C-alpha cells in the first residue's frame, strides 16, 4: 500500500472524484465529435460549390471558344 501521506491524499481525492473526471472527458469527446461533424458537413458543402463553379467556368470557356 501507499505509505506517503501526500500520495495517500492525492489518491483518495482522485478515487472519490472519478465521476467528475469521466464526465469532463465525455463532454470533451462529445464536443470534438460535434465539431468534426460540422467541419465535415461544411467541407461537403464547399465541395459542391467548387463543382458548380467548375461547371460554370467550363460553360464560360466553351462559349468563348
DSSP file (Angstrom, degrees, kcal/mol; ACC not computed):
  #  RESIDUE AA STRUCTURE BP1 BP2  ACC     N-H-->O    O-->H-N    N-H-->O    O-->H-N    TCO  KAPPA ALPHA  PHI   PSI    X-CA   Y-CA   Z-CA
    1    1 A X              0   0    0      0, 0.0     2,-0.4     0, 0.0     0, 0.0   0.000 360.0 360.0 360.0 172.7    0.0    0.0    0.0
    2    2 A X        +     0   0    0      1,-0.1     0, 0.0     5,-0.1     0, 0.0  -0.640 360.0 178.6 -81.7 127.9    0.9    3.7   -0.2
    3    3 A X        +     0   0    0     -2,-0.4     2,-0.4     5,-0.0    -1,-0.1   0.668  53.6  94.7-102.1 -20.9    2.9    4.9    2.8
    4    4 A X     >  -     0   0    0      1,-0.2     4,-2.2     2,-0.0     5,-0.1  -0.596  66.7-148.1 -74.5 124.2    3.4    8.5    1.7
    5    5 A X  H  > S+     0   0    0     -2,-0.4     4,-2.0     1,-0.2    -1,-0.2   0.836  96.1  54.2 -64.4 -32.0    0.7   10.7    3.2
    6    6 A X  H  > S+     0   0    0      2,-0.2     4,-2.4     1,-0.2    -1,-0.2   0.940 110.9  44.6 -67.2 -45.9    0.7   13.1    0.3
    7    7 A X  H  > S+     0   0    0      1,-0.2     4,-2.9     2,-0.2     5,-0.2   0.878 110.3  55.9 -64.4 -36.3    0.2   10.3   -2.2
    8    8 A X  H  X S+     0   0    0     -4,-2.2     4,-2.0     1,-0.2    -1,-0.2   0.912 109.8  45.6 -61.3 -42.0   -2.5    8.8    0.0
    9    9 A X  H  X S+     0   0    0     -4,-2.0     4,-2.1     2,-0.2    -2,-0.2   0.913 113.4  49.4 -67.7 -42.8   -4.4   12.2    0.0
   10   10 A X  H  X S+     0   0    0     -4,-2.4     4,-2.6     1,-0.2     5,-0.2   0.939 112.4  47.5 -62.0 -47.1   -4.0   12.5   -3.8
   11   11 A X  H  X S+     0   0    0     -4,-2.9     4,-2.6     1,-0.2    -1,-0.2   0.883 110.1  52.6 -62.7 -38.0   -5.2    9.0   -4.4
   12   12 A X  H  X S+     0   0    0     -4,-2.0     4,-1.4    -5,-0.2    -1,-0.2   0.888 111.7  46.5 -66.3 -36.8   -8.2    9.5   -2.1
   13   13 A X  H  X S+     0   0    0     -4,-2.1     4,-1.5     2,-0.2    -2,-0.2   0.917 113.9  47.6 -68.9 -42.6   -9.2   12.7   -4.0
   14   14 A X  H  < S+     0   0    0     -4,-2.6     4,-0.4     1,-0.2    -2,-0.2   0.918 111.7  49.5 -65.6 -43.3   -8.8   11.0   -7.4
   15   15 A X  H  < S+     0   0    0     -4,-2.6     3,-0.3     1,-0.2    -1,-0.2   0.815 114.3  44.6 -69.0 -29.0  -10.7    7.9   -6.4
   16   16 A X  H  < S+     0   0    0     -4,-1.4     3,-0.3    -5,-0.2    -1,-0.2   0.718 116.5  45.9 -85.5 -20.2  -13.6    9.9   -5.0
   17   17 A X  S >X S+     0   0    0     -4,-1.5     4,-1.7     1,-0.2     3,-0.8   0.260  75.2 110.9-105.5  11.7  -13.8   12.4   -7.9
   18   18 A X  H 3> S+     0   0    0     -4,-0.4     4,-2.8    -3,-0.3     5,-0.2   0.818  71.7  60.3 -61.1 -31.8  -13.6   10.0  -10.8
   19   19 A X  H 3> S+     0   0    0     -3,-0.3     4,-2.3     1,-0.2    -1,-0.2   0.892 106.0  48.3 -63.8 -34.3  -17.2   10.6  -11.9
   20   20 A X  H <> S+     0   0    0     -3,-0.8     4,-2.3     2,-0.2    -1,-0.2   0.909 112.6  47.5 -69.2 -40.5  -16.4   14.3  -12.5
   21   21 A X  H  X S+     0   0    0     -4,-1.7     4,-2.4     2,-0.2    -2,-0.2   0.929 112.9  48.5 -64.9 -44.7  -13.3   13.4  -14.4
   22   22 A X  H  X S+     0   0    0     -4,-2.8     4,-2.3     1,-0.2    -2,-0.2   0.898 111.7  50.4 -62.5 -40.7  -15.1   10.9  -16.5
   23   23 A X  H  X S+     0   0    0     -4,-2.3     4,-2.4    -5,-0.2    -1,-0.2   0.890 109.1  51.2 -64.3 -39.7  -17.9   13.4  -17.2
   24   24 A X  H  X S+     0   0    0     -4,-2.3     4,-2.3     2,-0.2    -2,-0.2   0.922 111.5  47.0 -64.6 -43.4  -15.4   16.0  -18.3
   25   25 A X  H  X S+     0   0    0     -4,-2.4     4,-2.6     2,-0.2     5,-0.2   0.888 110.5  53.0 -65.1 -37.7  -13.8   13.6  -20.7
   26   26 A X  H  X S+     0   0    0     -4,-2.3     4,-2.5     2,-0.2    -2,-0.2   0.919 110.4  47.2 -63.2 -43.0  -17.2   12.6  -22.0
   27   27 A X  H  X S+     0   0    0     -4,-2.4     4,-2.6     2,-0.2    -2,-0.2   0.894 111.2  52.2 -64.3 -39.2  -18.1   16.2  -22.7
   28   28 A X  H  X S+     0   0    0     -4,-2.3     4,-2.2     2,-0.2    -2,-0.2   0.938 112.4  44.1 -62.0 -47.5  -14.7   16.8  -24.3
   29   29 A X  H  X S+     0   0    0     -4,-2.6     4,-2.5     2,-0.2    -2,-0.2   0.890 113.0  51.7 -66.3 -39.5  -15.2   13.8  -26.7
   30   30 A X  H  X S+     0   0    0     -4,-2.5     4,-2.3    -5,-0.2    -2,-0.2   0.926 110.9  48.4 -63.0 -43.6  -18.8   14.8  -27.4
   31   31 A X  H  X S+     0   0    0     -4,-2.6     4,-2.5     1,-0.2    -2,-0.2   0.895 111.1  50.5 -62.3 -40.2  -17.7   18.3  -28.3
   32   32 A X  H  X S+     0   0    0     -4,-2.2     4,-2.6     2,-0.2    -2,-0.2   0.905 110.0  49.6 -65.1 -41.3  -15.0   17.0  -30.5
   33   33 A X  H  X S+     0   0    0     -4,-2.5     4,-2.2     2,-0.2    -2,-0.2   0.909 112.3  47.8 -64.0 -42.3  -17.4   14.7  -32.4
   34   34 A X  H  X S+     0   0    0     -4,-2.3     4,-2.5     2,-0.2    -2,-0.2   0.919 112.1  50.0 -64.2 -43.5  -19.8   17.6  -32.9
   35   35 A X  H  X S+     0   0    0     -4,-2.5     4,-2.4     1,-0.2    -2,-0.2   0.932 112.0  46.4 -61.6 -46.9  -17.0   19.9  -34.1
   36   36 A X  H  X S+     0   0    0     -4,-2.6     4,-2.6     1,-0.2    -1,-0.2   0.887 111.0  54.0 -64.0 -38.2  -15.7   17.3  -36.6
   37   37 A X  H  X S+     0   0    0     -4,-2.2     4,-2.2    -5,-0.2    -2,-0.2   0.930 110.7  44.9 -61.5 -45.7  -19.3   16.6  -37.8
   38   38 A X  H  X S+     0   0    0     -4,-2.5     4,-2.5     2,-0.2    -2,-0.2   0.890 112.5  52.4 -65.4 -38.4  -19.9   20.3  -38.5
   39   39 A X  H  X S+     0   0    0     -4,-2.4     4,-2.5     2,-0.2    -2,-0.2   0.918 110.6  47.1 -64.0 -42.9  -16.5   20.6  -40.2
   40   40 A X  H  X S+     0   0    0     -4,-2.6     4,-2.3     2,-0.2    -1,-0.2   0.887 111.2  51.6 -66.2 -37.8  -17.2   17.6  -42.5
   41   41 A X  H  X S+     0   0    0     -4,-2.2     4,-2.0     2,-0.2    -2,-0.2   0.922 112.2  46.3 -63.2 -43.3  -20.7   19.0  -43.3
   42   42 A X  H  X S+     0   0    0     -4,-2.5     4,-2.3     1,-0.2    -2,-0.2   0.900 111.0  52.6 -65.3 -40.8  -19.1   22.3  -44.2
   43   43 A X  H  X S+     0   0    0     -4,-2.5     4,-2.0     1,-0.2    -1,-0.2   0.888 108.2  50.8 -63.0 -39.5  -16.4   20.6  -46.3
   44   44 A X  H  X S+     0   0    0     -4,-2.3     4,-1.8     2,-0.2    -1,-0.2   0.907 109.9  50.2 -63.9 -42.0  -19.0   18.7  -48.2
   45   45 A X  H  X S+     0   0    0     -4,-2.0     4,-1.9     1,-0.2    -2,-0.2   0.886 109.3  50.9 -63.8 -38.8  -20.9   21.9  -48.9
   46   46 A X  H  X S+     0   0    0     -4,-2.3     4,-2.3     1,-0.2    -1,-0.2   0.869 106.4  55.3 -67.4 -35.3  -17.7   23.6  -50.2
   47   47 A X  H  X S+     0   0    0     -4,-2.0     4,-2.0     1,-0.2    -1,-0.2   0.904 107.4  49.4 -62.1 -40.7  -17.0   20.6  -52.5
   48   48 A X  H  X S+     0   0    0     -4,-1.8     4,-2.1     2,-0.2    -1,-0.2   0.891 109.7  51.7 -65.0 -39.2  -20.5   21.1  -54.0
   49   49 A X  H  X S+     0   0    0     -4,-1.9     4,-2.5     1,-0.2    -2,-0.2   0.896 108.0  51.8 -65.1 -39.2  -19.8   24.8  -54.5
   50   50 A X  H  X S+     0   0    0     -4,-2.3     4,-2.6     2,-0.2    -1,-0.2   0.908 108.1  51.9 -63.5 -41.3  -16.5   24.0  -56.2
   51   51 A X  H  X S+     0   0    0     -4,-2.0     4,-2.3     2,-0.2    -2,-0.2   0.915 110.4  48.4 -61.1 -42.6  -18.3   21.6  -58.6
   52   52 A X  H  X S+     0   0    0     -4,-2.1     4,-2.3     1,-0.2    -2,-0.2   0.918 112.6  48.2 -63.9 -43.4  -20.8   24.3  -59.5
   53   53 A X  H  X S+     0   0    0     -4,-2.5     4,-2.4     2,-0.2    -2,-0.2   0.890 110.6  51.1 -65.8 -38.3  -18.0   26.9  -60.1
   54   54 A X  H  X S+     0   0    0     -4,-2.6     4,-2.4     2,-0.2    -1,-0.2   0.902 110.5  49.5 -64.0 -40.5  -16.1   24.4  -62.3
   55   55 A X  H  X S+     0   0    0     -4,-2.3     4,-2.4     2,-0.2    -2,-0.2   0.911 111.5  48.5 -64.6 -41.8  -19.2   23.7  -64.3
   56   56 A X  H  X S+     0   0    0     -4,-2.3     4,-2.4     1,-0.2    -2,-0.2   0.897 111.9  49.5 -65.0 -39.4  -19.8   27.5  -64.8
   57   57 A X  H  X S+     0   0    0     -4,-2.4     4,-2.6     2,-0.2    -2,-0.2   0.887 110.2  50.9 -66.8 -38.4  -16.2   28.0  -65.8
   58   58 A X  H  X S+     0   0    0     -4,-2.4     4,-2.3     2,-0.2    -2,-0.2   0.911 111.2  48.3 -65.4 -41.9  -16.4   25.2  -68.3
   59   59 A X  H  X S+     0   0    0     -4,-2.4     4,-2.2     2,-0.2    -2,-0.2   0.919 112.6  48.2 -62.6 -43.0  -19.6   26.7  -69.8
   60   60 A X  H  X S+     0   0    0     -4,-2.4     4,-1.8     1,-0.2    -2,-0.2   0.907 112.7  47.8 -65.8 -40.8  -18.0   30.1  -70.0
   61   61 A X  H  X S+     0   0    0     -4,-2.6     4,-1.5     1,-0.2    -1,-0.2   0.873 111.7  51.2 -66.7 -36.5  -14.8   28.6  -71.6
   62   62 A X  H  < S+     0   0    0     -4,-2.3    -2,-0.2     1,-0.2    -1,-0.2   0.863 109.8  49.4 -67.6 -36.5  -17.0   26.7  -74.1
   63   63 A X  H  < S+     0   0    0     -4,-2.2    -2,-0.2     1,-0.2    -1,-0.2   0.863 111.9  48.1 -70.3 -36.1  -18.9   29.8  -75.0
   64   64 A X  H  <        0   0    0     -4,-1.8    -1,-0.2     1,-0.2    -2,-0.2   0.802 360.0 360.0 -76.3 -28.0  -15.8   31.8  -75.6
   65   65 A X     <        0   0    0     -4,-1.5    -1,-0.2    -5,-0.1    -2,-0.2   0.466 360.0 360.0 -95.9 360.0  -14.0   29.2  -77.7
